[in-house]
Amino acid sequence: MSLLDDGKVYLEVGINEVVTKDDNPNVPYGAEEAASDVVAAIQHGATVVHFHARYDDGHQAWTDDEVSRTILSRAAREVDVLAYPSYHGSLEHVWALAERPPVGTELLMTPFDPVQHIKRVLWVEEENRFGVVTFDKDDPNGSRPPYPPELDRFAELGLVPNIAVFNSADMRWVALAARIGILRQPVNIKLFFSDRWVSNNDPDPDVIDFLLSRLPADIEHETIVVPYAMSSAERCQNLWERALDRGLGIRVGIGDCPLAFPTATNAEMVDRAVDLITARGLTPATAADLRERVGASAASKSAS
């Protein structure tokens, strides 16, 4: 049963990303500021929060699991926190958070960007499997596995990959990986759209329909639409509205589109999203709702 079957949709918040206080003075930097925004977002109706662990001066703490641990522990004092950090290359800090959970909560979701991991992959239709392109005659089968080994580590730790789909190639991989069971269902998907980043999906609402059409009907998923690095608030609104009209979730946050919302707070962005959701007779899912929906497969896998 999907969240939509219960009249709910998944509302995510991207609180800071790589945005500076020059872009928006309300963007949180260090652990205390980030934790405060996580709490405010959840209190205003967010289902889950995505954050970049950053130091007090704004620099990214890509591999410092203690910053993320502090954010999550601090937020857990006040709310039922469902949140996950970002990464760049290494996922070691994610493993560390899962192995040594923050006080008062635990990590369920993990970021996963196919663009960072899927290299030179082939699809072998007659064998229903992935293969690897190789240019080395001494290594005809390729030295890399046909799927990212990080997925095995996620399963071992009971983590649910939150999969970033930046373009149709990413979506093709997601559909095929779900088809053969490399990605467990329901698949948790984020569709990124941008009018500035040409590597992201074109921010035309019709592209949402196209990407959804690439997912076979028998693949269960919870999908959200993420306007990112957008320069137009109106175009963000158009994407959110089409997503909700299709029963998808949405992501908001001052970390995602500071040019479009240069003075907003994360709490205000959540309020805006909740208004859009309730206007359609829906409600934002709670953290407990999402845990039940996407966490069950991870839990059963880690226990097996």
Backbone hydrogen bonds in HBPLUS format (Angstrom, degrees):
<---DONOR---> <-ACCEPTOR-->    atom                        ^
c    i                          cat <-CA-CA->   ^        H-A-AA   ^      H-
h    n   atom  resd res      DA  || num        DHA   H-A  angle D-A-AA Bond
n    s   type  num  typ     dist DA aas  dist angle  dist       angle   num
A0005-ASP N   A0002-SER O   3.13 MM   3  5.32 134.1  2.35  99.4 111.1     1
A0006-ASP N   A0003-LEU O   2.96 MM   3  5.51 148.1  2.06 112.4 121.6     2
A0008-LYS N   A0003-LEU O   3.08 MM   5  5.14 156.6  2.13 129.9 129.5     3
A0007-GLY N   A0004-LEU O   2.82 MM   3  4.75 161.5  1.86 110.6 112.4     4
A0283-THR N   A0007-GLY O   3.01 MM 276  6.45 142.9  2.15 146.5 158.1     5
A0009-VAL N   A0283-THR O   3.05 MM 274  6.43 146.6  2.17 150.2 157.9     6
A0285-ALA N   A0009-VAL O   2.69 MM 276  5.46 158.5  1.74 154.6 153.1     7
A0250-ILE N   A0010-TYR O   3.12 MM 240  6.66 135.3  2.33 155.5 168.5     8
A0047-THR N   A0011-LEU O   2.77 MM  36  5.09 154.7  1.84 144.0 152.2     9
A0048-VAL N   A0011-LEU O   3.32 MM  37  6.67 156.3  2.38 145.5 149.2    10
A0012-GLU N   A0250-ILE O   3.03 MM 238  6.38 163.6  2.05 152.1 156.6    11
A0252-VAL N   A0012-GLU O   3.04 MM 240  6.51 153.5  2.11 150.2 151.5    12
A0013-VAL N   A0048-VAL O   3.13 MM  35  6.63 136.1  2.33 141.7 154.5    13
A0050-HIS N   A0013-VAL O   2.77 MM  37  5.96 175.9  1.77 164.4 165.7    14
A0014-GLY N   A0252-VAL O   2.80 MM 238  6.22 154.0  1.86 149.8 157.9    15
A0255-GLY N   A0014-GLY O   3.08 MM 241  5.43 143.7  2.22 154.8 152.2    16
A0015-ILE N   A0050-HIS O   3.19 MM  35  6.57 152.6  2.27 174.2 177.4    17
A0019-VAL N   A0016-ASN O   3.05 MM   3  5.86 156.1  2.11 154.3 158.2    18
A0023-ASP N   A0020-THR O   3.00 MM   3  5.23 132.2  2.24 100.1 112.4    19
A0024-ASN N   A0020-THR O   3.14 MM   4  6.55 157.1  2.19 146.9 153.0    20
A0027-VAL N   A0024-ASN O   3.11 MM   3  5.82 173.6  2.11 128.9 129.7    21
A0034-ALA N   A0030-GLY O   2.95 MM   4  6.12 165.9  1.97 157.6 162.4    22
A0035-ALA N   A0031-ALA O   2.86 MM   4  5.94 161.5  1.90 147.4 152.8    23
A0036-SER N   A0032-GLU O   3.03 MM   4  6.22 156.9  2.09 145.8 151.7    24
A0037-ASP N   A0033-GLU O   3.08 MM   4  6.39 153.7  2.15 147.6 154.2    25
A0038-VAL N   A0034-ALA O   2.89 MM   4  6.18 150.6  1.98 150.7 159.7    26
A0039-VAL N   A0035-ALA O   2.98 MM   4  6.22 164.4  2.00 152.7 155.8    27
A0040-ALA N   A0036-SER O   2.96 MM   4  6.19 164.8  1.99 146.6 151.0    28
A0041-ALA N   A0037-ASP O   2.89 MM   4  5.96 162.1  1.92 146.4 151.3    29
A0042-ILE N   A0038-VAL O   3.09 MM   4  6.30 163.0  2.12 150.5 154.6    30
A0043-GLN N   A0039-VAL O   2.87 MM   4  6.07 162.6  1.90 155.5 161.1    31
A0044-HIS N   A0040-ALA O   2.99 MM   4  6.13 139.7  2.15 143.8 153.7    32
A0046-ALA N   A0041-ALA O   2.94 MM   5  5.47 163.7  1.97 142.9 140.7    33
A0045-GLY N   A0042-ILE O   3.07 MM   3  5.16 156.0  2.13 103.0 110.6    34
A0049-VAL N   A0082-LEU O   3.05 MM  33  6.55 149.8  2.14 142.5 152.0    35
A0084-TYR N   A0049-VAL O   3.03 MM  35  6.63 146.1  2.14 157.0 167.3    36
A0051-PHE N   A0084-TYR O   3.12 MM  33  6.41 161.4  2.15 150.4 155.0    37
A0061-ALA N   A0053-ALA O   2.70 MM   8  5.21 167.1  1.72 145.3 142.5    38
A0055-TYR N   A0059-HIS O   2.80 MM   4  5.42 158.8  1.85 158.0 164.0    39
A0058-GLY N   A0055-TYR O   2.86 MM   3  5.28 162.7  1.89 118.9 123.2    40
A0064-ASP N   A0061-ALA O   3.45 MM   3  5.37 158.7  2.50 102.8 108.8    41
A0067-VAL N   A0064-ASP O   3.31 MM   3  5.93 141.5  2.47 112.9 120.2    42
A0069-ARG N   A0065-ASP O   2.84 MM   4  6.01 156.5  1.90 148.5 156.3    43
A0070-THR N   A0066-GLU O   2.94 MM   4  6.04 154.2  2.01 142.1 147.9    44
A0071-ILE N   A0067-VAL O   3.07 MM   4  6.36 159.2  2.11 149.1 154.5    45
A0072-LEU N   A0068-SER O   3.00 MM   4  6.21 170.0  2.01 157.2 158.7    46
A0073-SER N   A0069-ARG O   2.92 MM   4  5.99 162.8  1.95 149.0 154.4    47
A0074-ARG N   A0070-THR O   2.90 MM   4  5.87 163.9  1.93 147.7 152.8    48
A0075-ALA N   A0071-ILE O   3.01 MM   4  6.16 163.5  2.04 148.4 153.1    49
A0076-ALA N   A0072-LEU O   2.96 MM   4  6.04 150.1  2.05 142.9 151.2    50
A0077-ARG N   A0074-ARG O   3.29 MM   3  5.65 154.7  2.36 105.2 112.4    51
A0078-GLU N   A0075-ALA O   3.01 MM   3  5.75 157.5  2.06 119.9 126.0    52
A0079-VAL N   A0075-ALA O   3.12 MM   4  6.27 156.3  2.18 156.1 163.4    53
A0090-SER N   A0088-HIS O   3.03 MM   2  5.82 128.8  2.30 107.3  92.6    54
A0094-VAL N   A0091-LEU O   2.98 MM   3  5.25 128.0  2.25 104.1 118.2    55
A0095-TRP N   A0091-LEU O   3.09 MM   4  6.52 158.7  2.13 156.3 162.0    56
A0096-ALA N   A0092-GLU O   2.97 MM   4  6.23 159.5  2.02 147.8 153.7    57
A0097-LEU N   A0093-HIS O   3.01 MM   4  6.22 149.7  2.11 138.5 145.7    58
A0098-ALA N   A0094-VAL O   3.03 MM   4  6.31 153.2  2.10 150.5 157.7    59
A0099-GLU N   A0095-TRP O   2.87 MM   4  6.10 155.6  1.93 154.2 161.4    60
A0100-ARG N   A0096-ALA O   2.88 MM   4  5.89 150.5  1.97 144.8 152.4    61
A0105-THR N   A0102-PRO O   3.33 MM   3  5.75 170.1  2.34 129.6 129.5    62
A0160-VAL N   A0108-LEU O   2.77 MM  52  6.05 164.0  1.80 157.6 163.3    63
A0110-THR N   A0160-VAL O   2.98 MM  50  5.98 150.9  2.07 144.8 142.1    64
A0162-ASN N   A0110-THR O   2.68 MM  52  5.76 160.7  1.72 168.2 167.9    65
A0112-PHE N   A0162-ASN O   3.10 MM  50  5.73 136.6  2.30 148.6 136.5    66
A0164-ALA N   A0112-PHE O   3.03 MM  52  6.36 157.3  2.08 149.9 156.5    67
A0116-GLN N   A0113-ASP O   2.84 MM   3  5.55 151.7  1.92 124.1 131.8    68
A0117-HIS N   A0114-PRO O   2.91 MM   3  5.19 153.0  1.98 111.5 120.2    69
A0118-ILE N   A0114-PRO O   2.75 MM   4  5.39 173.4  1.75 165.5 163.4    70
A0133-VAL N   A0120-ARG O   2.77 MM  13  5.19 174.4  1.77 155.8 157.8    71
A0122-LEU N   A0131-GLY O   2.73 MM   9  4.72 170.4  1.74 127.3 130.7    72
A0131-GLY N   A0122-LEU O   2.84 MM   9  4.72 158.0  1.89 127.1 130.4    73
A0124-VAL N   A0129-ARG O   2.79 MM   5  5.39 173.1  1.79 174.3 174.6    74
A0127-GLU N   A0124-VAL O   3.12 MM   3  5.58 144.7  2.25 110.2 120.2    75
A0128-ASN N   A0124-VAL O   2.85 MM   4  5.84 110.5  2.34 143.3 162.3    76
A0129-ARG N   A0124-VAL O   3.33 MM   5  5.39 160.2  2.37 132.7 138.2    77
A0128-ASN N   A0125-GLU O   3.14 MM   3  4.87 151.7  2.22  96.8 105.5    78
A0139-ASP N   A0136-ASP O   2.95 MM   3  5.26 160.7  1.99 112.2 118.3    79
A0142-GLY N   A0139-ASP O   2.99 MM   3  5.42 160.0  2.03 117.1 123.6    80
A0151-LEU N   A0148-PRO O   3.11 MM   3  5.93 159.1  2.15 121.3 125.5    81
A0152-ASP N   A0149-PRO O   3.01 MM   3  5.43 133.6  2.24 108.3 119.5    82
A0153-ARG N   A0149-PRO O   3.41 MM   4  6.88 153.1  2.49 145.7 152.7    83
A0154-PHE N   A0150-GLU O   2.94 MM   4  6.28 154.1  2.00 151.5 158.5    84
A0155-ALA N   A0151-LEU O   3.14 MM   4  6.39 160.9  2.18 143.1 147.3    85
A0156-GLU N   A0152-ASP O   2.97 MM   4  6.27 156.3  2.03 148.8 155.3    86
A0157-LEU N   A0153-ARG O   3.10 MM   4  6.29 150.7  2.19 147.6 154.3    87
A0158-GLY N   A0154-PHE O   2.95 MM   4  6.01 109.0  2.46 140.7 158.8    88
A0159-LEU N   A0154-PHE O   2.87 MM   5  4.82 165.3  1.89 144.7 143.4    89
A0158-GLY N   A0155-ALA O   3.21 MM   3  5.02 155.4  2.27  97.8 105.3    90
A0163-ILE N   A0188-ASN O   2.94 MM  25  6.13 163.5  1.96 158.5 153.8    91
A0190-LYS N   A0163-ILE O   2.77 MM  27  5.90 155.5  1.83 165.7 158.9    92
A0165-VAL N   A0190-LYS O   2.74 MM  25  5.82 169.8  1.75 174.7 172.9    93
A0192-PHE N   A0165-VAL O   3.00 MM  27  6.08 172.0  2.01 153.5 155.7    94
A0201-ASN N   A0166-PHE O   2.74 MM  35  5.78 100.0  2.38 135.3 154.4    95
A0171-MET N   A0167-ASN O   3.22 MM   4  6.62 156.3  2.28 146.4 153.3    96
A0172-ARG N   A0168-SER O   2.89 MM   4  6.13 148.4  1.99 143.5 151.9    97
A0173-TRP N   A0169-ALA O   3.11 MM   4  6.43 160.1  2.15 150.0 154.1    98
A0174-VAL N   A0170-ASP O   2.99 MM   4  6.29 162.3  2.02 152.5 157.4    99
A0175-ALA N   A0171-MET O   2.96 MM   4  6.16 165.7  1.98 153.0 156.0   100
A0176-LEU N   A0172-ARG O   3.04 MM   4  6.26 162.6  2.07 151.4 155.9   101
A0177-ALA N   A0173-TRP O   2.78 MM   4  5.89 163.3  1.80 156.6 161.9   102
A0178-ALA N   A0174-VAL O   2.90 MM   4  6.04 154.9  1.97 148.7 155.1   103
A0179-ARG N   A0175-ALA O   2.98 MM   4  6.08 148.5  2.08 137.4 146.7   104
A0180-ILE N   A0176-LEU O   3.16 MM   4  6.48 146.6  2.28 148.6 154.6   105
A0182-ILE N   A0177-ALA O   2.85 MM   5  5.02 127.4  2.13 158.0 158.5   106
A0183-LEU N   A0177-ALA O   3.18 MM   6  5.47 160.4  2.22 111.1 111.6   107
A0181-GLY N   A0178-ALA O   3.20 MM   3  5.01 156.9  2.26  98.5 105.5   108
A0187-VAL N   A0220-GLU O   2.90 MM  33  6.32 156.0  1.96 142.9 135.9   109
A0222-GLU N   A0187-VAL O   2.86 MM  35  6.23 155.4  1.92 157.2 161.1   110
A0189-ILE N   A0222-GLU O   2.98 MM  33  6.26 160.5  2.02 146.3 152.7   111
A0224-ILE N   A0189-ILE O   2.94 MM  35  6.39 153.1  2.01 150.9 158.4   112
A0191-LEU N   A0224-ILE O   2.87 MM  33  6.22 171.3  1.88 165.0 167.1   113
A0226-VAL N   A0191-LEU O   2.75 MM  35  5.75 166.4  1.77 164.4 159.5   114
A0201-ASN N   A0192-PHE O   3.28 MM   9  6.14 140.1  2.45 142.5 141.2   115
A0193-PHE N   A0226-VAL O   2.96 MM  33  6.14 155.0  2.03 153.6 150.7   116
A0228-TYR N   A0193-PHE O   2.72 MM  35  5.79 161.7  1.75 176.6 176.1   117
A0194-SER N   A0201-ASN O   3.08 MM   7  6.32 158.1  2.13 172.9 170.3   118
A0200-ASN N   A0197-TRP O   3.13 MM   3  5.66 160.7  2.17 112.8 118.8   119
A0204-ASP N   A0202-ASP O   2.78 MM   2  5.60 141.3  1.93  95.1  90.9   120
A0207-VAL N   A0204-ASP O   2.76 MM   3  5.52 152.9  1.84 127.1 134.9   121
A0208-ILE N   A0205-PRO O   3.05 MM   3  5.45 140.4  2.21 106.8 117.1   122
A0210-PHE N   A0206-ASP O   3.10 MM   4  6.51 155.0  2.16 145.5 152.7   123
A0211-LEU N   A0207-VAL O   2.91 MM   4  6.13 168.8  1.92 154.5 156.0   124
A0212-LEU N   A0208-ILE O   2.99 MM   4  6.21 161.5  2.03 152.3 157.6   125
A0213-SER N   A0209-ASP O   3.00 MM   4  6.18 145.2  2.12 142.9 152.3   126
A0213-SER N   A0210-PHE O   3.06 MM   3  5.11 120.8  2.42  94.7 109.9   127
A0214-ARG N   A0211-LEU O   3.04 MM   3  5.26 149.5  2.14 103.6 113.0   128
A0215-LEU N   A0212-LEU O   3.10 MM   3  5.54 161.2  2.14 111.8 117.7   129
A0219-ILE N   A0216-PRO O   3.11 MM   3  5.72 167.2  2.13 122.6 124.2   130
A0249-GLY N   A0223-THR O   2.91 MM  26  6.07 165.6  1.93 156.3 154.0   131
A0225-VAL N   A0249-GLY O   3.02 MM  24  6.36 146.8  2.13 127.5 131.0   132
A0251-ARG N   A0225-VAL O   2.97 MM  26  6.11 140.9  2.13 164.8 153.8   133
A0229-ALA N   A0256-ASP O   2.79 MM  27  5.82 160.4  1.82 148.2 148.8   134
A0236-CYS N   A0232-SER O   3.17 MM   4  6.47 150.8  2.26 142.0 150.1   135
A0237-GLN N   A0233-ALA O   2.93 MM   4  6.19 161.9  1.96 149.7 154.4   136
A0238-ASN N   A0234-GLU O   2.95 MM   4  6.26 153.9  2.02 146.4 153.3   137
A0239-LEU N   A0235-ARG O   3.11 MM   4  6.32 155.1  2.18 143.7 149.2   138
A0240-TRP N   A0236-CYS O   2.92 MM   4  6.25 166.1  1.94 159.3 163.1   139
A0241-GLU N   A0237-GLN O   2.89 MM   4  6.06 163.4  1.92 153.5 158.1   140
A0242-ARG N   A0238-ASN O   3.04 MM   4  6.21 160.9  2.08 144.0 149.0   141
A0243-ALA N   A0239-LEU O   2.95 MM   4  6.11 162.8  1.98 151.1 156.4   142
A0244-LEU N   A0240-TRP O   2.98 MM   4  6.23 166.6  2.00 153.5 156.2   143
A0245-ASP N   A0241-GLU O   2.89 MM   4  6.06 152.4  1.96 146.6 154.9   144
A0246-ARG N   A0242-ARG O   3.01 MM   4  6.26 131.2  2.26 141.8 154.0   145
A0246-ARG N   A0243-ALA O   3.02 MM   3  5.18 135.4  2.22  98.7 111.4   146
A0248-LEU N   A0243-ALA O   2.83 MM   5  4.98 159.7  1.88 150.1 143.0   147
A0247-GLY N   A0244-LEU O   3.01 MM   3  4.90 160.9  2.05 102.9 107.9   148
A0256-ASP N   A0253-GLY O   3.18 MM   3  5.62 146.8  2.30 106.7 115.1   149
A0260-ALA N   A0257-CYS O   3.20 MM   3  5.50 127.9  2.49 103.6 115.9   150
A0261-PHE N   A0257-CYS O   3.12 MM   4  6.33 142.1  2.27 146.9 158.2   151
A0269-MET N   A0265-THR O   3.04 MM   4  6.37 151.6  2.12 146.6 154.4   152
A0270-VAL N   A0266-ASN O   2.97 MM   4  6.28 151.2  2.05 148.1 155.7   153
A0271-ASP N   A0267-ALA O   2.96 MM   4  6.26 158.2  2.01 147.7 153.7   154
A0272-ARG N   A0268-GLU O   2.98 MM   4  6.23 153.7  2.05 145.1 152.0   155
A0273-ALA N   A0269-MET O   3.02 MM   4  6.29 155.2  2.08 143.8 150.2   156
A0274-VAL N   A0270-VAL O   2.81 MM   4  6.07 163.0  1.84 159.4 163.8   157
A0275-ASP N   A0271-ASP O   3.04 MM   4  6.25 155.3  2.10 146.8 152.8   158
A0276-LEU N   A0272-ARG O   3.19 MM   4  6.53 153.5  2.27 143.2 149.8   159
A0277-ILE N   A0273-ALA O   2.92 MM   4  6.22 155.4  1.98 152.6 159.9   160
A0278-THR N   A0274-VAL O   2.85 MM   4  6.01 175.1  1.85 158.5 159.5   161
A0279-ALA N   A0275-ASP O   3.02 MM   4  5.98 143.9  2.16 139.6 148.7   162
A0280-ARG N   A0277-ILE O   3.08 MM   3  5.57 152.8  2.16 109.1 117.3   163
A0282-LEU N   A0277-ILE O   3.30 MM   5  5.50 155.7  2.37 142.9 139.5   164
A0281-GLY N   A0278-THR O   2.97 MM   3  5.00 159.2  2.01 111.6 112.4   165
A0290-LEU N   A0286-THR O   3.09 MM   4  6.46 160.8  2.13 152.3 155.9   166
A0291-ARG N   A0287-ALA O   2.90 MM   4  6.13 158.6  1.94 152.5 159.0   167
A0292-GLU N   A0288-ALA O   3.03 MM   4  6.19 162.7  2.06 147.4 151.7   168
A0293-ARG N   A0289-ASP O   2.98 MM   4  6.20 150.3  2.07 143.1 152.0   169
A0294-VAL N   A0290-LEU O   2.89 MM   4  5.97 172.5  1.90 161.0 160.5   170
A0295-GLY N   A0291-ARG O   2.77 MM   4  4.77 136.0  1.96 127.0 138.4   171
A0299-ALA N   A0295-GLY O   2.98 MM   4  6.16 160.3  2.02 155.8 161.4   172
A0300-SER N   A0296-ALA O   2.99 MM   4  6.20 161.5  2.02 150.6 155.3   173
A0301-LYS N   A0297-SER O   3.03 MM   4  6.13 150.1  2.12 141.1 149.3   174
A0302-SER N   A0298-ALA O   2.96 MM   4  6.14 164.0  1.98 151.9 155.6   175
A0303-ALA N   A0299-ALA O   3.08 MM   4  6.18 140.5  2.25 141.1 151.0   176
A0304-SER N   A0301-LYS O   3.18 MM   3  5.27 143.8  2.31  99.4 109.7   177
